[in-house]
């Protein structure tokens, strides 16, 4: 009878044990990010981060994220003020260090990995009528970088601020200050002089603030 009672207690406690002993969870977050440069406009920040708790004080993860801000383009490039999208996406290995136990838990975190940012290269094409069609070919470039963050968790909900350190990228566009428009072809302007180019840089480091929720992980 005692044996039966013992196994009944063990089996009865398993559901409660399962509720609190799930080290794996997925954090889904969204927020706002901005690049710390003059004339920048912020944009949406998103991320998904599978995490695994090694202990009550440490969890490791993989963050897949992106931020979609914009920056002002030098007026000499397009003969007018305008903005261009400067998205940055990343894949980082992360670690969070919990500073206290309980349902409200502040933490600090770091991340290291790879970022992808945009760059552009100036190109020209001579048209049959003697005009020149110009364009900038955009592509993404890979850059190593890192992230630091500070946040707090209440239950399954997170609020965190972060700084992502990423190198700048170079943009190359035609300098139109000495060019005259001869006409248009397929909506593209034709210039008489586009031999000059202008190089400018877009800083890719960014600040972000985000609200997230853990999916899974048991009771917290």
C-alpha positions as CSV (number, residue, x, y, z in Angstrom):
1,X,0.0,0.0,0.0
2,X,2.8,2.4,0.8
3,X,4.5,1.6,-2.5
4,X,1.3,2.4,-4.4
5,X,0.9,5.6,-2.4
6,X,4.5,6.6,-3.3
7,X,4.1,6.1,-7.0
8,X,0.7,7.9,-7.0
9,X,2.4,11.0,-5.4
10,X,5.2,10.9,-8.0
11,X,2.8,10.6,-10.9
12,X,0.5,13.3,-9.5
13,X,3.5,15.7,-9.2
14,X,4.7,15.2,-12.8
15,X,2.3,17.7,-14.4
16,X,3.3,20.4,-12.0
17,X,7.0,19.6,-12.5
18,X,6.5,19.8,-16.3
19,X,5.0,23.2,-15.9
20,X,8.1,24.7,-14.3
21,X,10.8,22.7,-15.9
22,X,10.7,23.7,-19.6
23,X,14.1,25.3,-20.4
24,X,13.2,26.0,-24.1
25,X,11.2,29.0,-25.2
26,X,10.9,31.3,-28.2
27,X,10.9,35.1,-27.7
28,X,9.0,37.1,-30.3
29,X,9.5,40.9,-30.2
30,X,8.7,44.1,-32.0
31,X,9.6,47.7,-31.4
32,X,11.3,50.8,-32.7
33,X,14.9,51.3,-33.9
34,X,16.9,54.3,-35.1
35,X,20.4,54.9,-36.3
36,X,22.3,57.6,-34.3
37,X,23.1,59.9,-37.2
38,X,22.0,63.3,-38.3
39,X,18.8,63.2,-40.5
40,X,17.9,59.6,-39.6
41,X,14.4,58.4,-39.3
42,X,13.5,55.4,-37.2
43,X,11.7,52.3,-38.3
44,X,10.1,49.1,-37.2
45,X,12.3,46.6,-35.3
46,X,11.4,42.9,-35.2
47,X,13.1,39.8,-33.9
48,X,12.6,36.1,-33.1
49,X,14.9,34.4,-30.6
50,X,14.8,30.8,-29.6
51,X,16.4,30.5,-26.1
52,X,17.5,27.7,-23.8
53,X,18.0,28.2,-20.0
54,X,21.1,26.5,-18.7
55,X,20.3,27.6,-15.2
56,X,18.1,30.2,-13.3
57,X,20.7,32.8,-14.0
58,X,21.8,32.1,-17.6
59,X,20.1,31.5,-20.9
60,X,21.5,31.2,-24.4
61,X,19.8,31.9,-27.7
62,X,19.9,32.6,-31.4
63,X,18.4,35.9,-32.5
64,X,17.1,36.6,-36.0
65,X,16.3,40.2,-36.3
66,X,15.9,43.2,-38.5
67,X,15.4,47.0,-38.3
68,X,14.0,49.1,-41.1
69,X,14.9,52.8,-40.7
70,X,15.9,55.4,-43.3
71,X,18.6,58.1,-43.7
72,X,18.8,61.4,-45.6
73,X,20.7,61.3,-48.9
74,X,23.1,64.2,-49.7
75,X,21.3,66.8,-51.8
76,X,24.0,66.7,-54.4
77,X,23.0,63.1,-55.3
78,X,19.5,63.8,-56.4
79,X,19.5,67.6,-56.5
80,X,16.9,67.6,-53.7
81,X,16.5,66.3,-50.2
82,X,15.3,62.8,-50.0
83,X,15.5,59.7,-47.8
84,X,16.6,56.2,-48.6
85,X,15.8,53.0,-46.7
86,X,18.8,51.6,-44.7
87,X,17.6,48.2,-43.4
88,X,19.9,46.0,-41.3
89,X,19.2,42.3,-40.6
90,X,21.2,40.1,-38.3
91,X,21.8,36.6,-36.9
92,X,23.4,36.6,-33.5
93,X,24.3,34.2,-30.8
94,X,23.0,35.7,-27.5
95,X,23.3,35.2,-23.8
96,X,21.1,36.7,-21.1
97,X,22.2,37.0,-17.4
98,X,19.3,37.3,-14.9
99,X,20.0,39.7,-12.0
100,X,17.4,38.5,-9.6
101,X,14.8,35.7,-9.1
102,X,11.1,36.0,-9.0
103,X,8.4,36.9,-11.5
104,X,9.9,40.4,-12.1
105,X,13.4,39.7,-13.3
106,X,15.8,42.4,-14.6
107,X,18.6,41.1,-16.9
108,X,21.5,42.1,-19.1
109,X,22.4,40.5,-22.4
110,X,25.0,40.4,-25.1
111,X,25.1,39.1,-28.7
112,X,27.8,38.4,-31.3
113,X,27.2,37.5,-34.9
114,X,26.7,38.8,-38.4
115,X,24.8,41.7,-39.9
116,X,23.7,42.5,-43.4
117,X,23.4,46.1,-44.6
118,X,22.9,47.8,-47.9
119,X,25.5,49.4,-50.2
120,X,25.2,50.9,-53.7
121,X,27.4,51.2,-56.7
122,X,27.1,53.9,-59.4
123,X,26.6,52.7,-63.0
124,X,26.0,54.4,-66.4
125,X,24.6,53.3,-69.7
126,X,25.0,55.2,-73.0
127,X,21.7,55.5,-74.9
128,X,21.4,55.4,-78.7
129,X,20.4,59.1,-78.8
130,X,23.6,60.1,-77.1
131,X,22.2,60.5,-73.6
132,X,23.4,58.6,-70.6
133,X,21.1,56.7,-68.2
134,X,22.5,56.5,-64.7
135,X,21.5,54.2,-61.8
136,X,22.7,52.8,-58.5
137,X,22.9,49.1,-58.1
138,X,22.1,48.2,-54.5
139,X,23.2,45.0,-52.8
140,X,23.7,43.7,-49.2
141,X,27.1,43.3,-47.6
142,X,28.0,41.2,-44.6
143,X,29.5,42.8,-41.5
144,X,30.4,41.3,-38.1
145,X,29.0,43.1,-35.1
146,X,27.7,42.8,-31.6
147,X,24.8,43.8,-29.4
148,X,24.3,44.8,-25.7
149,X,21.0,45.1,-24.0
150,X,19.3,45.6,-20.7
151,X,15.7,44.6,-19.9
152,X,13.2,43.2,-17.5
153,X,10.8,40.3,-17.6
154,X,7.4,40.0,-15.9
155,X,5.9,36.6,-16.4
156,X,6.3,35.9,-20.1
157,X,6.5,39.5,-21.2
158,X,9.8,41.3,-21.8
159,X,10.7,45.0,-22.2
160,X,14.3,45.7,-23.4
161,X,16.5,48.4,-24.8
162,X,19.5,47.5,-26.9
163,X,22.4,48.9,-28.9
164,X,23.7,47.1,-32.0
165,X,27.3,48.0,-33.1
166,X,27.7,47.5,-36.9
167,X,30.2,49.0,-39.3
168,X,29.1,51.7,-41.8
169,X,28.6,51.0,-45.6
170,X,29.6,53.1,-48.5
171,X,27.1,54.4,-51.1
172,X,28.2,55.5,-54.6
173,X,25.9,57.7,-56.7
174,X,26.2,60.1,-59.6
175,X,26.9,63.8,-58.7
176,X,24.3,65.7,-60.7
177,X,25.6,69.3,-59.9
178,X,27.2,69.7,-63.3
179,X,24.7,67.6,-65.3
180,X,21.7,68.7,-67.4
181,X,18.7,66.5,-68.2
182,X,18.4,65.9,-71.9
183,X,15.2,64.0,-71.7
184,X,13.6,60.9,-70.3
185,X,13.5,57.2,-71.4
186,X,11.2,54.7,-69.7
187,X,10.8,57.1,-66.9
188,X,14.6,57.4,-66.4
189,X,16.3,60.8,-66.9
190,X,19.1,61.1,-69.5
191,X,22.0,63.3,-68.6
192,X,24.7,65.0,-70.6
193,X,27.4,64.7,-68.0
194,X,27.5,62.0,-65.4
195,X,31.1,61.2,-65.2
196,X,31.4,62.5,-61.7
197,X,30.4,60.4,-58.7
198,X,29.9,61.1,-55.0
199,X,30.6,58.7,-52.2
200,X,28.8,58.9,-48.9
201,X,28.4,56.5,-46.0
202,X,25.4,55.2,-44.1
203,X,26.0,54.4,-40.4
204,X,24.4,51.0,-39.6
205,X,24.7,50.9,-35.8
206,X,21.3,51.4,-34.2
207,X,19.5,51.8,-30.9
208,X,16.3,49.9,-30.3
209,X,13.5,49.4,-27.8
210,X,11.2,46.4,-28.0
211,X,8.4,44.6,-26.3
212,X,8.4,40.8,-26.5
213,X,6.7,37.7,-25.3
214,X,8.0,34.2,-24.5
215,X,6.2,31.3,-26.2
216,X,6.8,28.2,-24.1
217,X,9.1,27.9,-21.2
218,X,6.5,26.8,-18.6
219,X,5.3,28.9,-15.7
220,X,7.5,31.9,-14.9
